[in-house]
């Protein structure tokens, strides 16, 4: 008689996407390129050519740059903390 075989559980690690959804044309062709030596982030749509640059912030990833890009496209301003 043998023992019961143990089930192998594999943990699937999800990766962040390389391409994001364009707010203008709606295609999945926006790429965020972080250039830390130059201190800039370039976000550009490969389909319609919509682009923008931002200064690099500490520990910024591509998805953070994409969020800034979408916020600037729709005109969302940062909320200032109320003092007092």
N, C-alpha and C positions, 0 to 999 in steps of 0.2 A: 504494500500500500504506500502510495506516495502522498506527499503533502499537497495542499491546495496551492496552485500557482498564484503568486502575488501580482496584483495589477500595477502596471507602471503608469504613473501620473506625470504627464509632461506639462510644464508651465509654458504657455505661449506668451512671449514678450511682444507687445505691440510697439511698432515704430511710428514716429511722427511722419506724416506724408511729405513728399518732396514738392508736390504741386498742389495748389490751392484753387478755390473757386474765384473767378474774376467777378467783381461787383458790377462791372459795366456790361461785358458780353455774356457772362454766365457760363463760360467754359472753364474746365479744370486745367488752366495753363499758367497760373501765376506762380512764379518762383522767387524766393527770397534768398539773396546772396549776401552773406555777412563778410565784410572786409575789415577785420579788426586792426590791421596795420594802418589803414587809412582812416579808421574811426567812422566808417559809414556803412549803412545797410542799403542795398539796392533791391527794390521790389519791382518786378516787371512782368507784364502779361505777354506771353508769347503769341497770342492770337490778335489782340486789338492794339497792343503797343502801349497800354496805360502803364506809366511808371512813376516812381517816387523814391526819394532818398531820405534817410533819417540818420541822426547820429546814433552810434552804438552805445547802448547802456550795458552796465556790468551784468553778466550772466544772461545775455539776450540770446534767444534761439530763433529759428526761422518762423515758428508759429507766432512768437511775440511781435516780430516785424510785420507779419501778415495782419495781425490785429490792429497795429498802428496804421497800416496802409488802408484797411477797410474803414477805420474810424475817420481818417483824414478825407477819404472819398465821400463819405456820407456827411461830413461836417460836424462830427461829434467832438465837443470840447471836453477837456479834462475838468472834472468837478473839483473845485477848490474846497479845502477843508474849512468849515466855519469856525472862526476863532471866537472864543468867549463863551 
